[in-house]
Amino acid sequence: MRSFSLYYGSEMNRFERISLAVGEAQLRYLDGDYRIVRPGSYVRCAVTGDPIPLDELKYWSVERQEAYANPQAVLVRLDPERKKS
């Protein structure tokens, strides 16, 4: 088993998770995948601020480099007027 120190400071993909990682992760979002820059168990939704466990992360923007909790959050980000309705 690889030690945490080997991962820290290097990038991992979503299949190379550290099971004991806790706290907020830092990711680099790619097309259809992401790279783990700083290990953690969740990221925050850019719209709601809610934590999203990495194993439930399905929506993100490569261009904006941010995660979204659900499709509604994506729509709010793309059209801020939706939030007012």
MODELLER restraints for C-alpha pairs under 7 A, 6 or more apart:
rsr = mdl.restraints
at = mdl.atoms
rsr.add(forms.Gaussian(group=physical.xy_distance, feature=features.Distance(at['CA:8:A'], at['CA:38:A']), mean=6.72, stdev=0.5))
rsr.add(forms.Gaussian(group=physical.xy_distance, feature=features.Distance(at['CA:9:A'], at['CA:37:A']), mean=6.95, stdev=0.5))
rsr.add(forms.Gaussian(group=physical.xy_distance, feature=features.Distance(at['CA:9:A'], at['CA:38:A']), mean=7.00, stdev=0.5))
rsr.add(forms.Gaussian(group=physical.xy_distance, feature=features.Distance(at['CA:10:A'], at['CA:37:A']), mean=6.49, stdev=0.5))
rsr.add(forms.Gaussian(group=physical.xy_distance, feature=features.Distance(at['CA:11:A'], at['CA:35:A']), mean=6.04, stdev=0.5))
rsr.add(forms.Gaussian(group=physical.xy_distance, feature=features.Distance(at['CA:11:A'], at['CA:36:A']), mean=5.41, stdev=0.5))
rsr.add(forms.Gaussian(group=physical.xy_distance, feature=features.Distance(at['CA:11:A'], at['CA:37:A']), mean=4.89, stdev=0.5))
rsr.add(forms.Gaussian(group=physical.xy_distance, feature=features.Distance(at['CA:12:A'], at['CA:35:A']), mean=5.35, stdev=0.5))
rsr.add(forms.Gaussian(group=physical.xy_distance, feature=features.Distance(at['CA:12:A'], at['CA:36:A']), mean=4.85, stdev=0.5))
rsr.add(forms.Gaussian(group=physical.xy_distance, feature=features.Distance(at['CA:12:A'], at['CA:37:A']), mean=6.77, stdev=0.5))
rsr.add(forms.Gaussian(group=physical.xy_distance, feature=features.Distance(at['CA:13:A'], at['CA:34:A']), mean=6.12, stdev=0.5))
rsr.add(forms.Gaussian(group=physical.xy_distance, feature=features.Distance(at['CA:13:A'], at['CA:35:A']), mean=4.39, stdev=0.5))
rsr.add(forms.Gaussian(group=physical.xy_distance, feature=features.Distance(at['CA:13:A'], at['CA:36:A']), mean=5.70, stdev=0.5))
rsr.add(forms.Gaussian(group=physical.xy_distance, feature=features.Distance(at['CA:14:A'], at['CA:34:A']), mean=6.35, stdev=0.5))
rsr.add(forms.Gaussian(group=physical.xy_distance, feature=features.Distance(at['CA:14:A'], at['CA:35:A']), mean=6.34, stdev=0.5))
rsr.add(forms.Gaussian(group=physical.xy_distance, feature=features.Distance(at['CA:14:A'], at['CA:36:A']), mean=6.76, stdev=0.5))
rsr.add(forms.Gaussian(group=physical.xy_distance, feature=features.Distance(at['CA:21:A'], at['CA:39:A']), mean=5.94, stdev=0.5))
rsr.add(forms.Gaussian(group=physical.xy_distance, feature=features.Distance(at['CA:21:A'], at['CA:40:A']), mean=4.77, stdev=0.5))
rsr.add(forms.Gaussian(group=physical.xy_distance, feature=features.Distance(at['CA:21:A'], at['CA:41:A']), mean=5.76, stdev=0.5))
rsr.add(forms.Gaussian(group=physical.xy_distance, feature=features.Distance(at['CA:22:A'], at['CA:40:A']), mean=4.77, stdev=0.5))
rsr.add(forms.Gaussian(group=physical.xy_distance, feature=features.Distance(at['CA:22:A'], at['CA:41:A']), mean=4.97, stdev=0.5))
rsr.add(forms.Gaussian(group=physical.xy_distance, feature=features.Distance(at['CA:23:A'], at['CA:40:A']), mean=4.93, stdev=0.5))
rsr.add(forms.Gaussian(group=physical.xy_distance, feature=features.Distance(at['CA:23:A'], at['CA:41:A']), mean=5.70, stdev=0.5))
rsr.add(forms.Gaussian(group=physical.xy_distance, feature=features.Distance(at['CA:23:A'], at['CA:42:A']), mean=6.64, stdev=0.5))
rsr.add(forms.Gaussian(group=physical.xy_distance, feature=features.Distance(at['CA:24:A'], at['CA:40:A']), mean=4.90, stdev=0.5))
rsr.add(forms.Gaussian(group=physical.xy_distance, feature=features.Distance(at['CA:24:A'], at['CA:41:A']), mean=6.09, stdev=0.5))
rsr.add(forms.Gaussian(group=physical.xy_distance, feature=features.Distance(at['CA:24:A'], at['CA:42:A']), mean=5.10, stdev=0.5))
rsr.add(forms.Gaussian(group=physical.xy_distance, feature=features.Distance(at['CA:24:A'], at['CA:43:A']), mean=5.44, stdev=0.5))
rsr.add(forms.Gaussian(group=physical.xy_distance, feature=features.Distance(at['CA:25:A'], at['CA:38:A']), mean=5.36, stdev=0.5))
rsr.add(forms.Gaussian(group=physical.xy_distance, feature=features.Distance(at['CA:25:A'], at['CA:39:A']), mean=4.99, stdev=0.5))
rsr.add(forms.Gaussian(group=physical.xy_distance, feature=features.Distance(at['CA:25:A'], at['CA:40:A']), mean=3.86, stdev=0.5))
rsr.add(forms.Gaussian(group=physical.xy_distance, feature=features.Distance(at['CA:25:A'], at['CA:41:A']), mean=6.16, stdev=0.5))
rsr.add(forms.Gaussian(group=physical.xy_distance, feature=features.Distance(at['CA:25:A'], at['CA:42:A']), mean=5.62, stdev=0.5))
rsr.add(forms.Gaussian(group=physical.xy_distance, feature=features.Distance(at['CA:25:A'], at['CA:43:A']), mean=5.55, stdev=0.5))
rsr.add(forms.Gaussian(group=physical.xy_distance, feature=features.Distance(at['CA:26:A'], at['CA:36:A']), mean=6.21, stdev=0.5))
rsr.add(forms.Gaussian(group=physical.xy_distance, feature=features.Distance(at['CA:26:A'], at['CA:37:A']), mean=5.36, stdev=0.5))
rsr.add(forms.Gaussian(group=physical.xy_distance, feature=features.Distance(at['CA:26:A'], at['CA:38:A']), mean=4.78, stdev=0.5))
rsr.add(forms.Gaussian(group=physical.xy_distance, feature=features.Distance(at['CA:26:A'], at['CA:39:A']), mean=6.75, stdev=0.5))
rsr.add(forms.Gaussian(group=physical.xy_distance, feature=features.Distance(at['CA:27:A'], at['CA:34:A']), mean=6.43, stdev=0.5))
rsr.add(forms.Gaussian(group=physical.xy_distance, feature=features.Distance(at['CA:27:A'], at['CA:35:A']), mean=5.54, stdev=0.5))
rsr.add(forms.Gaussian(group=physical.xy_distance, feature=features.Distance(at['CA:27:A'], at['CA:36:A']), mean=4.60, stdev=0.5))
rsr.add(forms.Gaussian(group=physical.xy_distance, feature=features.Distance(at['CA:27:A'], at['CA:37:A']), mean=5.24, stdev=0.5))
rsr.add(forms.Gaussian(group=physical.xy_distance, feature=features.Distance(at['CA:27:A'], at['CA:38:A']), mean=6.87, stdev=0.5))
rsr.add(forms.Gaussian(group=physical.xy_distance, feature=features.Distance(at['CA:28:A'], at['CA:34:A']), mean=5.56, stdev=0.5))
rsr.add(forms.Gaussian(group=physical.xy_distance, feature=features.Distance(at['CA:28:A'], at['CA:35:A']), mean=5.04, stdev=0.5))
rsr.add(forms.Gaussian(group=physical.xy_distance, feature=features.Distance(at['CA:28:A'], at['CA:36:A']), mean=6.42, stdev=0.5))
rsr.add(forms.Gaussian(group=physical.xy_distance, feature=features.Distance(at['CA:28:A'], at['CA:37:A']), mean=6.62, stdev=0.5))
rsr.add(forms.Gaussian(group=physical.xy_distance, feature=features.Distance(at['CA:28:A'], at['CA:65:A']), mean=6.76, stdev=0.5))
rsr.add(forms.Gaussian(group=physical.xy_distance, feature=features.Distance(at['CA:29:A'], at['CA:35:A']), mean=6.46, stdev=0.5))
rsr.add(forms.Gaussian(group=physical.xy_distance, feature=features.Distance(at['CA:29:A'], at['CA:61:A']), mean=6.99, stdev=0.5))
rsr.add(forms.Gaussian(group=physical.xy_distance, feature=features.Distance(at['CA:29:A'], at['CA:62:A']), mean=5.21, stdev=0.5))
rsr.add(forms.Gaussian(group=physical.xy_distance, feature=features.Distance(at['CA:29:A'], at['CA:65:A']), mean=5.76, stdev=0.5))
rsr.add(forms.Gaussian(group=physical.xy_distance, feature=features.Distance(at['CA:30:A'], at['CA:62:A']), mean=5.56, stdev=0.5))
rsr.add(forms.Gaussian(group=physical.xy_distance, feature=features.Distance(at['CA:31:A'], at['CA:62:A']), mean=6.56, stdev=0.5))
rsr.add(forms.Gaussian(group=physical.xy_distance, feature=features.Distance(at['CA:41:A'], at['CA:53:A']), mean=5.85, stdev=0.5))
rsr.add(forms.Gaussian(group=physical.xy_distance, feature=features.Distance(at['CA:41:A'], at['CA:54:A']), mean=5.98, stdev=0.5))
rsr.add(forms.Gaussian(group=physical.xy_distance, feature=features.Distance(at['CA:42:A'], at['CA:51:A']), mean=6.00, stdev=0.5))
rsr.add(forms.Gaussian(group=physical.xy_distance, feature=features.Distance(at['CA:42:A'], at['CA:52:A']), mean=5.18, stdev=0.5))
rsr.add(forms.Gaussian(group=physical.xy_distance, feature=features.Distance(at['CA:42:A'], at['CA:53:A']), mean=4.15, stdev=0.5))
rsr.add(forms.Gaussian(group=physical.xy_distance, feature=features.Distance(at['CA:42:A'], at['CA:54:A']), mean=5.06, stdev=0.5))
rsr.add(forms.Gaussian(group=physical.xy_distance, feature=features.Distance(at['CA:43:A'], at['CA:51:A']), mean=5.62, stdev=0.5))
rsr.add(forms.Gaussian(group=physical.xy_distance, feature=features.Distance(at['CA:43:A'], at['CA:52:A']), mean=5.27, stdev=0.5))
rsr.add(forms.Gaussian(group=physical.xy_distance, feature=features.Distance(at['CA:43:A'], at['CA:53:A']), mean=6.60, stdev=0.5))
rsr.add(forms.Gaussian(group=physical.xy_distance, feature=features.Distance(at['CA:43:A'], at['CA:54:A']), mean=6.86, stdev=0.5))
rsr.add(forms.Gaussian(group=physical.xy_distance, feature=features.Distance(at['CA:44:A'], at['CA:50:A']), mean=5.43, stdev=0.5))
rsr.add(forms.Gaussian(group=physical.xy_distance, feature=features.Distance(at['CA:44:A'], at['CA:51:A']), mean=4.44, stdev=0.5))
rsr.add(forms.Gaussian(group=physical.xy_distance, feature=features.Distance(at['CA:44:A'], at['CA:52:A']), mean=5.76, stdev=0.5))
rsr.add(forms.Gaussian(group=physical.xy_distance, feature=features.Distance(at['CA:44:A'], at['CA:67:A']), mean=6.74, stdev=0.5))
rsr.add(forms.Gaussian(group=physical.xy_distance, feature=features.Distance(at['CA:45:A'], at['CA:51:A']), mean=6.33, stdev=0.5))
rsr.add(forms.Gaussian(group=physical.xy_distance, feature=features.Distance(at['CA:45:A'], at['CA:52:A']), mean=6.70, stdev=0.5))
rsr.add(forms.Gaussian(group=physical.xy_distance, feature=features.Distance(at['CA:45:A'], at['CA:67:A']), mean=5.21, stdev=0.5))
rsr.add(forms.Gaussian(group=physical.xy_distance, feature=features.Distance(at['CA:45:A'], at['CA:68:A']), mean=4.50, stdev=0.5))
rsr.add(forms.Gaussian(group=physical.xy_distance, feature=features.Distance(at['CA:45:A'], at['CA:69:A']), mean=5.30, stdev=0.5))
rsr.add(forms.Gaussian(group=physical.xy_distance, feature=features.Distance(at['CA:46:A'], at['CA:66:A']), mean=5.96, stdev=0.5))
rsr.add(forms.Gaussian(group=physical.xy_distance, feature=features.Distance(at['CA:46:A'], at['CA:67:A']), mean=5.84, stdev=0.5))
rsr.add(forms.Gaussian(group=physical.xy_distance, feature=features.Distance(at['CA:46:A'], at['CA:68:A']), mean=5.92, stdev=0.5))
rsr.add(forms.Gaussian(group=physical.xy_distance, feature=features.Distance(at['CA:47:A'], at['CA:68:A']), mean=6.78, stdev=0.5))
rsr.add(forms.Gaussian(group=physical.xy_distance, feature=features.Distance(at['CA:47:A'], at['CA:73:A']), mean=5.93, stdev=0.5))
rsr.add(forms.Gaussian(group=physical.xy_distance, feature=features.Distance(at['CA:47:A'], at['CA:77:A']), mean=6.63, stdev=0.5))
rsr.add(forms.Gaussian(group=physical.xy_distance, feature=features.Distance(at['CA:52:A'], at['CA:69:A']), mean=6.23, stdev=0.5))
rsr.add(forms.Gaussian(group=physical.xy_distance, feature=features.Distance(at['CA:59:A'], at['CA:67:A']), mean=6.04, stdev=0.5))
rsr.add(forms.Gaussian(group=physical.xy_distance, feature=features.Distance(at['CA:59:A'], at['CA:68:A']), mean=5.26, stdev=0.5))
rsr.add(forms.Gaussian(group=physical.xy_distance, feature=features.Distance(at['CA:59:A'], at['CA:69:A']), mean=6.78, stdev=0.5))
rsr.add(forms.Gaussian(group=physical.xy_distance, feature=features.Distance(at['CA:59:A'], at['CA:70:A']), mean=6.58, stdev=0.5))
rsr.add(forms.Gaussian(group=physical.xy_distance, feature=features.Distance(at['CA:60:A'], at['CA:66:A']), mean=5.63, stdev=0.5))
rsr.add(forms.Gaussian(group=physical.xy_distance, feature=features.Distance(at['CA:60:A'], at['CA:67:A']), mean=4.17, stdev=0.5))
rsr.add(forms.Gaussian(group=physical.xy_distance, feature=features.Distance(at['CA:60:A'], at['CA:68:A']), mean=5.55, stdev=0.5))
rsr.add(forms.Gaussian(group=physical.xy_distance, feature=features.Distance(at['CA:61:A'], at['CA:67:A']), mean=6.49, stdev=0.5))
rsr.add(forms.Gaussian(group=physical.xy_distance, feature=features.Distance(at['CA:68:A'], at['CA:74:A']), mean=6.14, stdev=0.5))
rsr.add(forms.Gaussian(group=physical.xy_distance, feature=features.Distance(at['CA:76:A'], at['CA:82:A']), mean=5.51, stdev=0.5))
rsr.add(forms.Gaussian(group=physical.xy_distance, feature=features.Distance(at['CA:76:A'], at['CA:83:A']), mean=5.79, stdev=0.5))
